[in-house]
Amino acid sequence: MYLVVYQDNLAKMVITATTANSWIYPKIKNWAETTDGLIDDVVKCYEAGAAIAHVHLPRGEEIETVKRIRERCDIIIQAGMSSYPIEERKADFEARPDLLSVIANHHAEHFPNGAVNVIHDLVELEQYCIRSKKFDIKIEWEIWHTGSYWNLNYLITKGVLEPPYILTLFFNWPGGTWSPPTADEYMHRIKYMPENSVHTISVMGKEQSKIAVLAIHHGGNVRVGTEDYPFIKEGVPAKNNAEIVSRMVRLSKELGRDIADPSEARKILGL
């Protein structure tokens, strides 16, 4: 059993909705499969309470997709697919999302339909810092283990990163960068975060709610959606991402922590 330490005066919680397909449950099919469907999904997540949309921008439609989302709501747009090397993300930069997902270590993932193994060295990570600043985009760093912090601290020491550092802590994503979805692992991970960091949790699997409760009570934020866990509860697929977001809104409010809207989230994240 793990003791939950309750903290007062926490900032409102920022919910990220990830709208992509499920990597571990590819047969569920409760996510959008067209650009129009994706944009509608993002808007519905915004209406349900998400402040950030983690979006895999359709290739060849990056600029137009960002533009169309912004025409319909002011949700913070986070461009995903950090597995791609920086050379393949030129259009993501040109679309000018608010946030760009960048993994702070190598990719080593294993899913039913295939594996992802991509090296992201310090040279590439430094290039991300320089290019993101040029395009006025904030990096959202994917933190998969404490080695990710070593790389992040290297970049901070070099002076190419400015706080606050926006981090998403990943748990239970299968492959060589796996980490257990446990209270011990969560507490270990937040213990070694750099100062001036704002963190979100991403849990692939049914343990999502347990780690979300810890994050809610320790000033963290939560990422939910079909990419991470496409169920409303174990064995029951969600109707859509908005239903998943609504559940997390209710959980956070029941635990005494209000939800940040996009305007409030921008202040929390230093955007």
Residue frames as qw, qx, qy, qz and C-alpha x, y, z in Angstrom:
[[0.000, 0.889, 0.457, 0.000, 0.00, 0.00, 0.00],
 [0.435, 0.226, 0.000, 0.872, 1.22, 3.53, -0.76],
 [0.139, -0.666, -0.453, 0.576, 0.42, 6.61, 1.33],
 [0.279, 0.678, 0.368, 0.572, -1.11, 9.44, -0.70],
 [0.309, -0.355, -0.272, 0.839, 0.09, 12.83, 0.55],
 [0.163, 0.831, 0.510, 0.150, -2.60, 15.49, 0.10],
 [0.368, -0.097, 0.007, 0.925, -1.41, 18.96, -0.86],
 [0.128, 0.816, 0.457, -0.329, -3.36, 22.20, -0.67],
 [0.103, 0.853, -0.107, -0.501, -3.32, 25.16, -3.03],
 [0.550, -0.017, 0.673, 0.494, -2.43, 23.16, -6.13],
 [0.213, 0.316, -0.358, -0.852, -2.77, 24.76, -9.54],
 [0.798, 0.288, 0.183, -0.496, -5.73, 23.63, -11.58],
 [0.640, -0.130, 0.716, 0.244, -5.16, 20.38, -13.42],
 [0.360, 0.548, -0.426, -0.624, -4.38, 20.42, -17.13],
 [0.786, 0.141, 0.597, -0.080, -5.92, 17.57, -19.11],
 [0.133, 0.466, -0.646, -0.589, -4.34, 16.47, -22.39],
 [0.834, 0.278, 0.367, -0.305, -6.50, 14.50, -24.81],
 [0.131, -0.407, 0.771, 0.472, -4.62, 12.22, -27.14],
 [0.690, 0.384, 0.132, -0.599, -6.75, 11.47, -30.17],
 [0.331, 0.474, -0.746, -0.330, -4.67, 8.91, -32.07],
 [0.856, -0.016, -0.446, -0.262, -5.19, 5.19, -32.54],
 [0.734, -0.558, 0.360, -0.146, -4.47, 2.68, -29.81],
 [0.320, 0.605, -0.725, -0.071, -1.10, 0.98, -30.30],
 [0.121, -0.205, 0.940, -0.246, -1.84, -1.88, -27.91],
 [0.454, 0.385, 0.745, -0.301, -5.53, -2.39, -28.80],
 [0.013, 0.228, -0.499, -0.836, -5.54, -1.83, -32.58],
 [0.094, -0.316, -0.874, -0.357, -8.89, -3.62, -33.06],
 [0.002, 0.521, 0.608, -0.599, -10.94, -1.32, -30.83],
 [0.193, 0.364, 0.523, 0.746, -11.40, 1.38, -33.52],
 [0.148, -0.831, -0.520, 0.131, -13.00, 4.13, -31.39],
 [0.281, -0.570, 0.111, 0.764, -10.82, 6.93, -32.73],
 [0.483, 0.775, 0.025, -0.408, -11.11, 9.22, -35.77],
 [0.721, -0.019, 0.546, 0.426, -9.68, 7.88, -39.02],
 [0.419, 0.671, 0.332, 0.514, -10.12, 10.98, -41.22],
 [0.282, 0.145, -0.172, 0.933, -8.90, 14.56, -40.88],
 [0.383, -0.466, -0.210, -0.769, -12.46, 15.86, -40.52],
 [0.785, -0.443, -0.426, -0.082, -13.13, 13.27, -37.85],
 [0.627, -0.068, -0.365, 0.685, -9.92, 14.18, -36.05],
 [0.032, 0.293, -0.068, 0.953, -10.82, 17.87, -35.92],
 [0.606, -0.482, -0.296, -0.559, -14.33, 17.10, -34.66],
 [0.804, -0.293, -0.463, 0.231, -12.80, 14.82, -32.02],
 [0.421, 0.087, -0.296, 0.853, -10.44, 17.58, -30.83],
 [0.245, -0.393, -0.065, -0.884, -13.30, 20.08, -30.54],
 [0.753, -0.441, -0.377, -0.311, -15.43, 17.62, -28.55],
 [0.720, -0.168, -0.442, 0.508, -12.49, 16.95, -26.19],
 [0.147, 0.240, -0.152, 0.948, -12.13, 20.71, -25.70],
 [0.503, -0.436, -0.201, -0.719, -15.83, 20.99, -24.88],
 [0.828, -0.341, -0.445, -0.013, -15.47, 18.10, -22.41],
 [0.535, -0.839, 0.081, 0.048, -12.67, 19.87, -20.51],
 [0.826, -0.008, 0.136, 0.547, -9.35, 19.14, -22.22],
 [0.067, -0.913, 0.093, 0.392, -6.95, 22.08, -22.38],
 [0.048, -0.580, 0.691, 0.429, -4.42, 20.36, -24.68],
 [0.913, 0.322, 0.117, -0.221, -4.96, 18.20, -27.75],
 [0.387, -0.460, 0.723, 0.341, -2.11, 15.81, -28.52],
 [0.739, 0.570, 0.134, -0.333, -2.53, 15.41, -32.28],
 [0.578, -0.115, 0.630, 0.506, -0.74, 13.30, -34.85],
 [0.328, 0.652, -0.074, -0.680, -1.01, 15.86, -37.63],
 [0.843, 0.383, 0.377, 0.016, -1.97, 14.15, -40.92],
 [0.493, -0.284, 0.453, 0.687, 1.00, 14.05, -43.28],
 [0.211, 0.304, 0.552, 0.747, 0.60, 16.64, -46.03],
 [0.239, -0.737, -0.455, -0.440, -2.15, 18.44, -44.06],
 [0.518, -0.280, -0.488, 0.645, -0.21, 19.72, -41.05],
 [0.067, -0.005, -0.058, 0.996, -0.66, 23.46, -41.59],
 [0.422, -0.290, -0.440, -0.738, -4.30, 23.18, -42.65],
 [0.608, -0.402, -0.684, 0.040, -5.18, 20.91, -39.71],
 [0.359, -0.271, -0.421, 0.788, -3.75, 23.30, -37.12],
 [0.110, -0.068, -0.155, -0.979, -5.53, 26.21, -38.82],
 [0.509, -0.340, -0.582, -0.535, -8.88, 24.42, -38.86],
 [0.539, -0.408, -0.657, 0.334, -8.65, 23.44, -35.18],
 [0.238, -0.222, -0.260, 0.909, -7.87, 27.04, -34.19],
 [0.237, -0.213, -0.363, -0.876, -10.84, 28.29, -36.19],
 [0.609, -0.412, -0.575, -0.359, -13.16, 26.22, -33.99],
 [0.696, -0.694, -0.183, 0.031, -11.65, 26.43, -30.49],
 [0.081, 0.871, -0.411, 0.257, -8.68, 27.76, -28.53],
 [0.940, -0.316, 0.107, 0.073, -7.39, 24.39, -27.29],
 [0.186, -0.754, 0.584, 0.237, -3.59, 24.15, -26.99],
 [0.900, 0.392, -0.139, -0.128, -2.29, 22.10, -29.91],
 [0.469, -0.592, 0.645, 0.117, 0.50, 19.62, -29.19],
 [0.714, 0.503, -0.404, -0.274, 1.99, 18.01, -32.32],
 [0.811, -0.361, 0.455, -0.067, 2.87, 14.39, -31.66],
 [0.922, 0.364, -0.034, 0.130, 4.82, 11.58, -33.35],
 [0.253, -0.863, 0.434, 0.050, 8.08, 12.13, -31.48],
 [0.847, -0.102, 0.475, 0.215, 9.34, 8.85, -32.91],
 [0.650, 0.705, 0.129, 0.254, 10.09, 10.63, -36.20],
 [0.604, -0.166, 0.003, 0.780, 13.61, 12.06, -36.54],
 [0.011, -0.688, -0.157, 0.708, 13.76, 15.84, -36.68],
 [0.061, -0.223, 0.596, 0.769, 14.44, 15.78, -40.44],
 [0.085, -0.347, -0.859, -0.367, 10.97, 14.31, -41.00],
 [0.141, -0.688, -0.627, 0.337, 9.13, 16.91, -38.91],
 [0.204, 0.020, 0.191, 0.960, 9.70, 19.99, -41.05],
 [0.254, -0.473, -0.523, -0.663, 5.97, 20.37, -41.72],
 [0.514, -0.616, -0.562, 0.202, 5.19, 20.07, -38.00],
 [0.365, -0.349, -0.129, 0.853, 7.35, 23.11, -37.32],
 [0.016, 0.129, 0.387, 0.913, 5.83, 25.02, -40.21],
 [0.343, -0.584, -0.667, -0.309, 2.33, 24.34, -38.88],
 [0.033, 0.397, -0.370, 0.839, 3.37, 26.21, -35.70],
 [0.623, -0.533, -0.564, -0.101, 1.51, 24.26, -33.03],
 [0.376, -0.853, 0.173, -0.318, 1.75, 25.54, -29.46],
 [0.592, -0.534, 0.602, -0.037, 3.71, 22.49, -28.31],
 [0.687, 0.452, -0.542, -0.173, 5.86, 19.90, -30.05],
 [0.901, -0.373, 0.207, -0.080, 6.36, 16.45, -28.53],
 [0.453, 0.650, -0.597, 0.128, 10.02, 15.42, -28.34],
 [0.929, -0.313, -0.187, 0.060, 11.22, 12.23, -26.68],
 [0.179, -0.889, 0.408, -0.108, 14.13, 12.87, -24.33],
 [0.490, -0.391, 0.773, 0.097, 15.74, 9.50, -25.05],
 [0.124, 0.164, -0.839, -0.503, 15.72, 6.75, -27.67],
 [0.773, 0.025, -0.005, -0.634, 12.51, 5.11, -28.86],
 [0.164, 0.183, -0.969, -0.026, 12.26, 1.40, -28.06],
 [0.613, 0.054, 0.355, -0.703, 8.62, 0.34, -28.18],
 [0.053, 0.044, -0.965, -0.253, 6.93, -2.94, -29.01],
 [0.571, 0.178, 0.248, -0.762, 3.28, -3.29, -30.09],
 [0.741, 0.197, 0.630, -0.123, 1.08, -6.02, -31.61],
 [0.682, 0.705, 0.195, 0.001, 1.47, -4.54, -35.09],
 [0.674, 0.539, -0.150, 0.482, 5.19, -3.86, -34.92],
 [0.628, -0.514, -0.177, 0.558, 8.08, -2.27, -33.08],
 [0.206, 0.951, -0.019, 0.230, 9.51, 1.26, -33.03],
 [0.760, -0.401, 0.050, 0.509, 13.28, 1.58, -32.58],
 [0.378, 0.816, 0.066, 0.433, 14.72, 5.03, -33.28],
 [0.609, -0.256, -0.235, 0.713, 17.84, 6.69, -31.87],
 [0.021, 0.938, 0.145, 0.314, 17.52, 10.33, -30.79],
 [0.694, -0.067, -0.282, 0.659, 20.96, 11.54, -29.72],
 [0.280, -0.673, -0.260, 0.633, 21.97, 14.73, -27.92],
 [0.173, -0.117, 0.400, 0.892, 22.81, 16.45, -31.20],
 [0.136, -0.457, -0.704, -0.526, 19.24, 15.97, -32.42],
 [0.332, -0.713, -0.573, 0.228, 17.75, 17.06, -29.09],
 [0.277, -0.493, -0.019, 0.824, 19.80, 20.25, -29.15],
 [0.042, 0.115, 0.564, 0.817, 18.62, 20.90, -32.72],
 [0.219, -0.634, -0.722, -0.169, 15.05, 20.56, -31.50],
 [0.322, -0.675, -0.344, 0.567, 15.69, 23.24, -28.87],
 [0.194, -0.309, 0.261, 0.894, 17.18, 25.65, -31.38],
 [0.060, -0.238, -0.686, -0.685, 14.55, 25.10, -34.07],
 [0.233, -0.659, -0.713, 0.044, 11.62, 25.23, -31.66],
 [0.238, -0.621, -0.200, 0.719, 12.77, 28.61, -30.37],
 [0.100, -0.112, 0.471, 0.869, 13.04, 29.88, -33.95],
 [0.236, -0.366, -0.710, -0.554, 9.42, 28.89, -34.62],
 [0.323, -0.295, 0.327, -0.838, 8.20, 30.07, -31.18],
 [0.823, -0.192, -0.438, -0.307, 7.07, 26.58, -30.23],
 [0.436, -0.583, 0.582, -0.363, 7.45, 25.15, -26.73],
 [0.478, 0.210, -0.850, -0.073, 8.78, 21.59, -26.41],
 [0.816, -0.358, 0.188, -0.413, 6.83, 19.00, -24.48],
 [0.168, 0.514, -0.839, 0.053, 9.49, 16.49, -23.35],
 [0.913, -0.146, -0.262, -0.277, 8.55, 12.82, -23.17],
 [0.145, -0.595, 0.719, -0.329, 10.22, 11.32, -20.09],
 [0.861, 0.007, -0.436, -0.263, 10.37, 7.53, -20.12],
 [0.845, -0.301, -0.303, 0.321, 12.91, 6.88, -17.35],
 [0.396, -0.850, 0.018, 0.348, 15.46, 8.80, -15.28],
 [0.588, -0.059, 0.409, 0.695, 17.97, 8.68, -18.12],
 [0.211, 0.766, 0.439, 0.419, 15.66, 11.13, -19.86],
 [0.317, -0.938, -0.092, 0.109, 16.48, 13.60, -17.07],
 [0.628, -0.380, 0.302, 0.608, 20.19, 13.26, -17.71],
 [0.407, 0.378, 0.494, 0.669, 19.65, 14.37, -21.31],
 [0.075, -0.891, -0.372, -0.249, 17.32, 17.16, -20.23],
 [0.496, -0.806, 0.025, 0.322, 19.78, 18.46, -17.65],
 [0.606, -0.055, 0.386, 0.693, 22.51, 18.38, -20.30],
 [0.220, 0.622, 0.455, 0.598, 20.42, 20.70, -22.49],
 [0.317, -0.918, -0.237, -0.029, 19.56, 22.95, -19.54],
 [0.621, -0.564, 0.157, 0.522, 23.25, 23.25, -18.63],
 [0.493, 0.175, 0.444, 0.728, 24.08, 24.15, -22.24],
 [0.052, 0.440, 0.164, -0.881, 21.61, 27.02, -21.99],
 [0.131, -0.041, -0.667, -0.732, 19.41, 25.96, -24.92],
 [0.324, -0.524, -0.769, -0.169, 16.27, 25.45, -22.82],
 [0.131, -0.317, 0.238, -0.909, 14.18, 27.95, -20.90],
 [0.010, -0.287, -0.885, 0.367, 11.83, 27.10, -18.01],
 [0.709, -0.248, 0.576, -0.324, 9.23, 26.04, -17.27],
 [0.103, 0.268, -0.909, -0.303, 10.12, 22.59, -18.60],
 [0.771, 0.059, 0.055, -0.632, 7.02, 20.80, -19.82],
 [0.008, 0.304, -0.953, -0.015, 7.30, 17.06, -19.16],
 [0.858, -0.068, -0.114, -0.497, 5.12, 14.04, -19.79],
 [0.268, -0.422, 0.851, -0.160, 6.10, 11.01, -17.72],
 [0.732, 0.153, -0.488, -0.450, 5.39, 7.73, -19.54],
 [0.442, -0.286, 0.786, -0.323, 4.49, 4.50, -17.73],
 [0.661, 0.133, 0.720, -0.164, 3.80, 0.96, -18.98],
 [0.621, 0.657, -0.217, -0.368, 4.45, 1.61, -22.66],
 [0.943, -0.102, 0.296, 0.108, 5.80, -1.77, -23.82],
 [0.687, 0.644, -0.163, 0.296, 9.34, -2.13, -25.14],
 [0.711, 0.079, -0.339, 0.611, 12.87, -1.33, -24.07],
 [0.045, 0.344, -0.231, 0.909, 11.87, 1.99, -22.49],
 [0.588, -0.527, -0.547, -0.279, 9.10, 0.40, -20.38],
 [0.044, 0.258, -0.627, 0.734, 8.63, 1.42, -16.77],
 [0.186, -0.375, -0.900, 0.122, 6.14, 0.01, -14.26],
 [0.248, -0.567, -0.256, -0.742, 2.82, 1.83, -13.67],
 [0.615, -0.440, -0.590, 0.283, 3.26, 1.91, -9.91],
 [0.293, -0.949, -0.103, -0.054, 3.18, 4.48, -7.13],
 [0.689, -0.506, 0.223, 0.469, 6.85, 3.82, -6.35],
 [0.564, 0.235, 0.410, 0.677, 7.86, 4.53, -9.93],
 [0.060, 0.860, 0.318, 0.395, 5.79, 7.72, -10.08],
 [0.459, -0.882, 0.012, 0.102, 7.25, 9.06, -6.83],
 [0.714, -0.255, 0.319, 0.569, 10.75, 8.11, -7.98],
 [0.456, 0.493, 0.410, 0.618, 10.24, 9.95, -11.25],
 [0.067, -0.923, -0.197, -0.323, 8.94, 13.18, -9.73],
 [0.661, -0.670, 0.042, 0.334, 11.74, 13.11, -7.14],
 [0.596, -0.218, 0.366, 0.681, 14.35, 13.61, -9.87],
 [0.364, 0.804, 0.391, 0.262, 12.53, 16.12, -12.06],
 [0.390, 0.211, -0.064, 0.894, 14.51, 19.30, -12.78],
 [0.021, -0.521, -0.436, 0.733, 13.36, 22.38, -10.89],
 [0.294, 0.460, -0.093, -0.833, 10.79, 24.55, -12.68],
 [0.099, -0.014, -0.901, -0.423, 9.12, 21.56, -14.32],
 [0.653, 0.093, 0.213, -0.720, 5.42, 21.01, -14.98],
 [0.034, -0.180, 0.966, 0.182, 4.55, 17.35, -15.40],
 [0.776, 0.096, -0.076, -0.619, 1.80, 15.26, -16.93],
 [0.463, -0.223, 0.857, -0.023, 1.40, 11.48, -16.71],
 [0.681, 0.307, -0.410, -0.524, 0.74, 9.09, -19.60],
 [0.460, -0.225, 0.836, -0.197, -0.14, 5.54, -18.62],
 [0.549, 0.188, -0.626, -0.522, -0.80, 2.80, -21.17],
 [0.418, -0.105, -0.900, 0.057, -3.18, 0.36, -19.54],
 [0.497, -0.634, -0.538, -0.246, -5.74, -0.15, -16.80],
 [0.561, -0.404, -0.377, 0.616, -3.46, 1.30, -14.09],
 [0.201, 0.493, 0.182, 0.826, -4.05, 4.75, -15.59],
 [0.413, -0.764, -0.265, -0.418, -6.61, 5.81, -12.96],
 [0.771, -0.525, -0.195, 0.303, -4.39, 4.81, -10.03],
 [0.560, -0.031, 0.044, 0.826, -1.45, 6.87, -11.28],
 [0.002, -0.620, -0.302, -0.724, -3.81, 9.71, -12.22],
 [0.557, -0.773, -0.294, -0.083, -4.98, 9.92, -8.61],
 [0.695, -0.377, -0.044, 0.610, -1.37, 10.27, -7.47],
 [0.362, 0.266, 0.237, 0.861, -0.71, 12.96, -10.05],
 [0.224, -0.755, -0.374, -0.489, -3.85, 14.86, -9.08],
 [0.632, -0.748, -0.182, 0.089, -2.75, 14.90, -5.44],
 [0.672, -0.385, 0.134, 0.618, 0.88, 15.80, -6.18],
 [0.057, 0.769, -0.095, -0.630, 0.37, 18.73, -8.51],
 [0.270, -0.124, 0.768, 0.567, 0.72, 16.75, -11.72],
 [0.557, 0.369, -0.087, -0.739, -1.49, 16.73, -14.78],
 [0.635, 0.067, 0.768, -0.053, -3.07, 13.88, -16.73],
 [0.316, 0.349, -0.583, -0.663, -3.07, 12.76, -20.35],
 [0.569, 0.174, 0.769, -0.236, -5.90, 10.47, -21.46],
 [0.554, 0.529, -0.216, -0.605, -7.34, 9.25, -24.74],
 [0.957, 0.225, 0.042, -0.179, -7.49, 6.42, -27.20],
 [0.544, 0.623, -0.530, 0.187, -3.74, 6.37, -27.87],
 [0.085, -0.475, 0.732, -0.481, -3.00, 5.63, -24.21],
 [0.129, 0.133, 0.943, -0.276, -6.02, 3.59, -23.08],
 [0.270, -0.127, -0.477, -0.827, -9.18, 3.43, -25.22],
 [0.399, -0.422, -0.814, -0.017, -11.45, 2.17, -22.43],
 [0.338, -0.672, -0.011, -0.659, -13.79, 4.01, -20.08],
 [0.608, -0.517, 0.539, -0.269, -13.12, 1.22, -17.59],
 [0.189, -0.346, 0.901, 0.184, -11.48, -2.18, -17.88],
 [0.279, 0.219, 0.925, 0.134, -13.14, -4.19, -20.63],
 [0.269, 0.788, 0.526, -0.176, -15.51, -1.37, -21.70],
 [0.440, 0.202, 0.295, 0.824, -14.33, 0.62, -24.74],
 [0.056, 0.510, 0.235, -0.825, -15.15, 4.33, -24.63],
 [0.519, 0.721, 0.454, -0.059, -17.62, 5.71, -27.14],
 [0.472, 0.767, -0.002, 0.434, -15.15, 8.47, -27.99],
 [0.512, 0.167, -0.379, 0.753, -12.35, 10.56, -26.54],
 [0.251, -0.517, 0.047, -0.817, -14.71, 13.15, -25.10],
 [0.825, -0.442, -0.246, -0.250, -16.18, 10.45, -22.86],
 [0.797, -0.059, -0.340, 0.496, -12.68, 9.59, -21.60],
 [0.202, 0.365, -0.188, 0.889, -11.91, 13.27, -20.93],
 [0.513, -0.545, -0.126, -0.651, -15.23, 13.77, -19.12],
 [0.868, -0.348, -0.348, 0.069, -14.43, 10.88, -16.80],
 [0.620, 0.035, -0.301, 0.723, -11.08, 12.39, -15.84],
 [0.107, -0.491, 0.018, -0.864, -12.73, 15.78, -15.25],
 [0.720, -0.527, -0.220, -0.394, -15.17, 14.14, -12.83],
 [0.850, -0.191, -0.348, 0.345, -12.41, 12.23, -11.06],
 [0.404, 0.239, -0.234, 0.851, -10.28, 15.32, -10.53],
 [0.312, -0.508, -0.028, -0.803, -13.20, 17.38, -9.25],
 [0.825, -0.437, -0.312, -0.176, -14.27, 14.59, -6.90],
 [0.776, -0.151, -0.285, 0.543, -10.74, 14.66, -5.48],
 [0.279, -0.851, -0.217, 0.389, -10.98, 18.42, -4.94],
 [0.345, -0.377, 0.363, 0.779, -8.94, 19.74, -7.84],
 [0.495, 0.727, 0.216, -0.424, -10.49, 21.96, -10.49],
 [0.730, 0.282, 0.454, 0.427, -9.70, 21.74, -14.21],
 [0.155, -0.530, 0.198, 0.810, -7.74, 24.38, -16.13],
 [0.630, 0.716, 0.274, -0.122, -9.21, 25.81, -19.30],
 [0.762, 0.393, 0.096, 0.505, -6.80, 26.53, -22.20],
 [0.078, 0.868, -0.107, 0.478, -6.22, 30.12, -21.09],
 [0.624, -0.708, 0.289, -0.162, -5.32, 29.03, -17.56],
 [0.943, -0.034, 0.211, 0.253, -3.22, 26.15, -18.91],
 [0.561, 0.683, -0.048, 0.465, -1.18, 28.56, -21.03],
 [0.205, -0.848, 0.301, -0.385, -0.19, 30.44, -17.88],
 [0.849, -0.424, 0.313, -0.040, 0.67, 27.23, -16.04],
 [0.891, 0.167, 0.252, 0.339, 2.85, 26.05, -18.94],
 [0.311, -0.618, 0.220, 0.688, 4.49, 29.40, -19.63],
 [0.478, 0.406, 0.606, 0.490, 3.11, 29.66, -23.15]]
